[in-house]
Amino acid sequence: MSFKLTRRQAIAATAATPLLAATASPGFAGGHGGKAPMPLAHTFNLGSFGVTTLLDGTTPRDEPQSIFGMNVSPEEFATVSEANFISTDSAQFYFTPTVIDTGTDVVLFDTGLGQGGLQKALAEAGVEADAVNVVVITHMHPDHIGGLMTDGQPTFPNARYVTASAEYDFWSAQEAGNRVGDMVKQNVTPLAEKMTFIEDGGEVVSGVTAMAAFGHTPGHMTYMLESDGQQLVLMADLANHYVWSLAYPDWEVRFDMDKAAAAASRRRVLGMLAADKIPMIGYHMPFPAAGFVDTRDDGFRYVPVSYQLM
């Protein structure tokens, strides 16, 4: 699939994305209103793999239709929201990297906002930064690469790094002043000598395969995990909300750089998940960010995990 966008589209998308990341706070460090803190790590088994989702941060955002459903009327947006018991006034965003232990490798997918939440979640999961030997960057929006460096040094000093070549090439070519491009140069470029560039169908480690899902960004990748006959898909930012994006894949999302390509990727990947009943993890799904996808009318339905993944 080719990915083409105008300079205006690129500037608009890169200007919007950091606004989301900049307002997020690391985890539920103190809970809400005096309530007990929310767990920052959720671990389950996938065959012989250990899989842990990590709550790096969470933040509310007002006026969700300025982000989701930009191509539908306020009336339709309100009707869908009411039917799903969610407010049209605000939305809650979650930022959820995932770490897997294959028995041979410890692979971290995305590094969060860089505000300390990931380190707290990894500590809760009992994972040392030195133990991570592969870091996969699904795409290079700031809320996915913010934690690559700490005080100018690699956060994961023993890791090699994997990302899509199209993703790196696009963002590293941006002129100074492009906020995503600037962060790529700050956090990603210093790691380039340890970086492997992957294409659709490429293998990260045994049992982890890249699946292209372009549109959100030029080289946005999802990943299939397979162990002992069991499968799970890390869908990254394929769908950024369980109703306003996943359930209605044709609704336009502000942060999708090529909105038509992003919608097509959603329909293709979500259709596969529903047809094959494969569980998934979504970076921005409500924590612990894992669940299933079913079909509903012309779209889909998100079924959050309860006790299915233990």
Secondary structure, DSSP 8 states (H G I E B T S, - for coil): ------HHHHHHHHHHHHHHHHT-BSTTTT-STT-----SEEEEEETTEEEEEE--EEEEEE-GGGTB-TTS-HHHHHHHHHHTT--SSEEEEEE--EEEE-SS-EEEE--TTSSSHHHHHHHHHT--GGG--EEE-S---HHHHTTSEETTEESSTT-EEEEEHHHHHHHHTS-TT-HHHHHIIIIIGGGGGGEEEE-TT-EEETTEEEEE-TTSSTT-EEEEEEETTEEEEEEETS-SSTTTTTTSTTS-BTT-SSHHHHHHHHHHHHHHHHHHT--EEETTSSTT-EEEEEEETTEEEEEE-SSS--
